Amino acid sequence: MVITLIRVMILLKRLSVRVHYGVVKIIPFQATYLDGIVLLEQRAFPVGPYTRRMLEHVFRNPQAFSFVAIDDGKVAGYVVALPLGVESADIESIAVDPANQGNGTGGLLLDAIEQEMKARGFSSSVLEVRDRNTQAINFYRKHGYEIIEHMPKYYHELYEGSRGAYRMAKSLKKD
């Protein structure tokens, strides 16, 4: 009985990711949202946004898994991840429209992708973030990520005088 109840709770949690969270819906990526993602990418990243071609490439990767946040019928955010070996998955990109930042959309997207990682058997999540992007670094720390590496010349474009990035990771194993 206890095991069944736990399985039901886990299933409900996974399903709730695909249902409404207030006015924001988190749903699996669909190609019809690509135009909105391209526009969001330009608004969210003043330096080095992914081009349409880059986004098409990552979303078409057969190993990619991704979610889109929809608010009032418009793309409010997205996240896409790829396997990084058998135990880890890499969050290739996550972005939230500046108009939706601070309302929990990023946390919902992060939770959705982490739940999918767990469902696919990954035990850790990895991502890279610009070393001068303190807002994003603090967001990831708040969600359990830790800096594991500094890469001083990771990006091509300068951001606040740096090309550097931090690699951050989070264990997805239950304690």
HELIX and SHEET records of a PDB file:
HELIX    1   1 VAL A    2  SER A   16  1                                  15    
HELIX    2   2 ALA A   31  TYR A   33  5                                   3    
HELIX    3   3 LEU A   34  ALA A   44  1                                  11    
HELIX    4   4 ARG A   52  ARG A   60  1                                   9    
HELIX    5   5 PRO A   98  ASN A  100  5                                   3    
HELIX    6   6 THR A  105  ALA A  119  1                                  15    
HELIX    7   7 THR A  134  LYS A  142  1                                   9    
SHEET    1   A 8 HIS A  20  TYR A  21  0                                        
SHEET    2   A 8 VAL A  24  PRO A  28 -1                                        
SHEET    3   A 8 PHE A  65  ASP A  71 -1                                        
SHEET    4   A 8 LYS A  74  LEU A  84 -1                                        
SHEET    5   A 8 SER A  88  VAL A  96 -1                                        
SHEET    6   A 8 SER A 124  ARG A 130  1                                        
SHEET    7   A 8 ALA A 165  SER A 171 -1                                        
SHEET    8   A 8 GLU A 146  MET A 151 -1                                        
END                                                                             
